[in-house]
């Protein structure tokens, strides 16, 4: 199977899922490097805008695209991968680490251009010249599930709660008892096809994820949109990562 992305530094057309590393107007790839090989200011500014815009696109991106973007963001902000490989059981962390490690000594400029290209591919109508709205919510208009945005955080009476409400609240004791009593199938789904594992991953409840996996939750289970729990986990992790970096840079 052909790679979803071109080799580092390559530029291609818009067909076949391949991505161009430069701006369509030509002002990114042609920008001169700064002193000591630093990325040009125009590229840095465009990258920051792309990173902000991605917060509204994470749900429409594939798992491979999210890993691709995460790795390049880390390469720009941190540099070469400098952390130990996560444990085998940390499947989300391990995949993110491997994606970052695979970049080797890629330059920040190259990583920025490749990052921008993917964001443009995800939203061809994105106009970098338009300022991003502050505090913009995740956009559900592009399609795909947006659990955190669609699910209202209203207070639900105890007698009205279902197993998915307890999952959202990270009530591990209640969920464990329900599964042990056979009253709840660990792989049961809601009306959107989301299993308990989808919800736990979306909310970042790692301890609950571990418990569900111990009770044989299906990690390959797909929702009605064909997304697995790992996709939800990556979406949530990248949302938290970008929001955290945005607050740190503010």
C-alpha positions as CSV (number, residue, x, y, z in Angstrom):
1,X,0.0,0.0,0.0
2,X,1.3,3.4,-1.0
3,X,2.1,5.9,1.8
4,X,-0.5,8.4,2.7
5,X,2.2,11.1,2.7
6,X,5.0,12.1,0.4
7,X,8.6,11.6,1.4
8,X,10.1,14.5,3.5
9,X,10.5,17.6,1.3
10,X,8.5,16.2,-1.6
11,X,5.8,18.3,-3.3
12,X,3.0,16.8,-5.3
13,X,-0.3,17.7,-6.8
14,X,-3.7,17.5,-5.0
15,X,-4.7,14.1,-6.3
16,X,-4.3,10.6,-4.8
17,X,-4.1,11.8,-1.2
18,X,-0.6,13.2,-1.6
19,X,0.2,16.6,-0.1
20,X,2.1,19.6,-1.1
21,X,4.5,21.0,1.5
22,X,4.1,24.6,0.4
23,X,1.4,27.2,0.4
24,X,-0.7,27.2,-2.9
25,X,0.2,30.8,-3.4
26,X,3.9,30.0,-3.3
27,X,4.8,32.3,-0.5
28,X,5.8,29.6,2.0
29,X,8.2,27.4,0.2
30,X,9.9,30.4,-1.3
31,X,10.5,32.3,1.9
32,X,14.2,32.8,2.7
33,X,15.6,31.2,5.8
34,X,16.4,33.5,8.7
35,X,19.7,33.8,10.5
36,X,21.5,30.6,11.5
37,X,19.0,28.6,9.4
38,X,16.0,29.6,11.4
39,X,12.6,29.3,9.8
40,X,11.3,32.5,8.2
41,X,8.9,34.6,10.2
42,X,6.1,34.2,7.6
43,X,6.4,30.4,7.9
44,X,6.3,30.4,11.7
45,X,3.2,32.7,11.7
46,X,1.4,30.4,9.2
47,X,2.3,27.4,11.2
48,X,0.9,28.9,14.4
49,X,-2.3,29.8,12.5
50,X,-2.5,26.2,11.2
51,X,-2.0,24.8,14.7
52,X,-4.9,27.0,16.0
53,X,-7.1,26.0,13.1
54,X,-6.5,22.3,13.7
55,X,-8.4,22.5,17.0
56,X,-11.6,22.7,14.9
57,X,-10.6,19.9,12.5
58,X,-9.3,17.0,14.7
59,X,-12.5,15.0,14.4
60,X,-12.4,15.0,10.6
61,X,-8.8,13.8,10.5
62,X,-7.8,10.2,10.2
63,X,-5.7,8.5,12.9
64,X,-2.7,8.5,10.6
65,X,-3.1,12.2,9.9
66,X,-3.4,13.0,13.6
67,X,-0.2,11.1,14.4
68,X,1.5,12.8,11.4
69,X,0.5,16.3,12.7
70,X,1.4,15.5,16.3
71,X,4.9,14.4,15.4
72,X,5.6,17.5,13.4
73,X,4.2,19.8,16.0
74,X,6.5,18.2,18.6
75,X,9.5,18.4,16.1
76,X,8.8,22.2,15.8
77,X,8.2,22.9,19.5
78,X,10.7,20.5,21.1
79,X,13.1,19.3,18.4
80,X,14.2,15.7,17.9
81,X,12.5,13.0,20.0
82,X,14.2,13.1,23.4
83,X,11.9,11.0,25.6
84,X,12.0,7.3,26.5
85,X,9.6,5.0,24.6
86,X,6.3,4.5,26.5
87,X,5.4,1.1,27.8
88,X,3.8,-1.5,25.6
89,X,0.5,-1.1,27.3
90,X,0.4,2.7,26.7
91,X,-0.8,2.2,23.1
92,X,-1.7,5.8,22.5
93,X,1.6,7.2,23.9
94,X,3.6,4.5,22.1
95,X,2.1,5.4,18.7
96,X,2.7,9.1,19.3
97,X,6.3,8.5,20.3
98,X,7.0,6.3,17.3
99,X,5.5,8.9,14.9
100,X,7.8,11.6,16.5
101,X,10.8,9.4,16.6
102,X,10.5,8.6,12.9
103,X,11.2,12.2,12.0
104,X,14.8,11.8,13.0
105,X,16.7,15.1,12.4
106,X,14.0,16.7,10.3
107,X,14.3,20.5,10.4
108,X,11.6,22.6,12.0
109,X,11.0,24.4,8.7
110,X,10.3,21.1,6.9
111,X,8.1,20.0,9.8
112,X,6.1,23.3,9.6
113,X,5.6,23.1,5.9
114,X,4.4,19.5,6.1
115,X,2.1,20.3,9.0
116,X,0.6,23.3,7.1
117,X,0.0,21.2,4.0
118,X,-2.0,18.6,6.0
119,X,-4.2,21.3,7.6
120,X,-4.9,22.7,4.2
121,X,-5.8,19.3,3.0
122,X,-8.2,18.8,5.8
123,X,-9.9,22.2,5.1
124,X,-9.3,23.3,1.6
125,X,-11.3,26.5,2.3
126,X,-9.2,27.6,5.2
127,X,-8.0,31.2,4.7
128,X,-4.9,31.8,6.9
129,X,-5.4,35.6,6.5
130,X,-8.6,35.4,8.6
131,X,-8.1,35.5,12.3
132,X,-9.2,32.4,14.3
133,X,-12.1,33.0,16.7
134,X,-11.0,33.0,20.3
135,X,-12.2,30.0,22.2
136,X,-13.7,28.4,19.1
137,X,-15.5,25.2,19.7
138,X,-14.7,22.0,17.8
139,X,-16.5,22.3,14.5
140,X,-18.9,19.5,13.9
141,X,-19.8,20.8,10.4
142,X,-17.0,18.9,8.6
143,X,-18.6,15.6,9.6
144,X,-17.4,12.9,11.9
145,X,-18.3,12.4,15.6
146,X,-17.6,15.2,18.1
147,X,-18.4,13.6,21.4
148,X,-17.2,16.3,23.7
149,X,-19.1,19.0,21.7
150,X,-22.3,17.2,21.1
151,X,-22.8,15.8,24.5
152,X,-24.2,18.4,26.9
153,X,-22.6,18.6,30.3
154,X,-25.9,19.2,32.1
155,X,-26.5,17.8,35.5
156,X,-28.4,14.4,35.3
157,X,-30.3,13.0,38.1
158,X,-28.9,9.8,39.5
159,X,-32.0,7.8,38.6
160,X,-31.9,9.0,35.0
161,X,-28.3,8.1,34.3
162,X,-27.3,5.3,32.0
163,X,-24.0,3.5,31.7
164,X,-22.6,6.0,29.3
165,X,-23.3,8.8,31.8
166,X,-21.3,6.9,34.4
167,X,-18.5,6.4,31.8
168,X,-18.4,10.2,31.1
169,X,-18.1,10.8,34.8
170,X,-15.3,8.3,35.1
171,X,-17.3,6.3,37.7
172,X,-15.0,3.3,37.6
173,X,-16.7,1.5,40.6
174,X,-20.2,1.7,39.1
175,X,-19.1,0.5,35.7
176,X,-17.0,-2.3,37.1
177,X,-19.9,-3.6,39.2
178,X,-22.3,-3.4,36.2
179,X,-19.9,-5.4,34.0
180,X,-19.2,-8.0,36.7
181,X,-22.9,-8.4,37.4
182,X,-23.5,-9.1,33.7
183,X,-26.1,-6.3,33.6
184,X,-23.9,-4.4,31.1
185,X,-22.0,-5.8,28.1
186,X,-18.6,-4.1,28.0
187,X,-19.0,-3.6,24.2
188,X,-22.5,-2.3,24.2
189,X,-23.1,0.8,22.1
190,X,-25.1,4.0,22.2
191,X,-27.3,5.3,19.4
192,X,-24.2,6.6,17.5
193,X,-22.4,3.3,17.7
194,X,-20.0,4.5,20.4
195,X,-18.9,1.9,23.0
196,X,-17.9,2.6,26.5
197,X,-14.3,2.5,25.3
198,X,-15.0,5.3,22.8
199,X,-16.3,7.5,25.6
200,X,-13.5,6.7,28.0
201,X,-10.9,7.5,25.4
202,X,-12.6,10.7,24.3
203,X,-12.7,11.9,27.9
204,X,-9.1,10.9,28.6
205,X,-10.1,8.5,31.4
206,X,-7.0,6.3,31.3
207,X,-7.7,4.3,34.4
208,X,-11.2,3.5,33.1
209,X,-9.7,2.6,29.7
210,X,-7.4,0.1,31.5
211,X,-10.4,-1.4,33.3
212,X,-12.5,-1.8,30.2
213,X,-9.6,-3.5,28.4
214,X,-9.2,-5.9,31.3
215,X,-12.9,-6.9,30.8
216,X,-12.2,-7.6,27.1
217,X,-13.4,-4.3,25.5
218,X,-12.9,-4.5,21.8
219,X,-10.2,-2.0,20.8
220,X,-11.2,-2.4,17.1
221,X,-14.8,-1.7,17.7
222,X,-16.1,1.1,15.3
223,X,-18.8,3.6,15.7
224,X,-21.4,4.5,13.1
225,X,-18.7,6.7,11.3
226,X,-16.2,3.9,11.3
227,X,-14.0,5.4,14.0
228,X,-12.3,3.3,16.6
229,X,-11.7,4.2,20.2
230,X,-8.0,4.9,19.4
231,X,-9.1,7.6,17.0
232,X,-11.1,9.2,19.8
233,X,-8.1,8.9,22.1
234,X,-5.8,10.6,19.6
235,X,-8.4,13.4,19.0
236,X,-8.7,14.1,22.7
237,X,-4.9,13.9,23.3
238,X,-4.2,16.3,20.4
239,X,-6.9,18.7,21.5
240,X,-5.4,18.8,25.0
241,X,-1.9,19.1,23.7
242,X,-2.7,22.0,21.4
243,X,-4.8,23.8,24.0
244,X,-2.0,23.3,26.5
245,X,0.6,24.7,24.1
246,X,-1.7,27.6,23.2
247,X,-2.1,28.6,26.9
248,X,1.6,28.2,27.5
249,X,2.4,30.5,24.6
250,X,-0.2,33.1,25.6
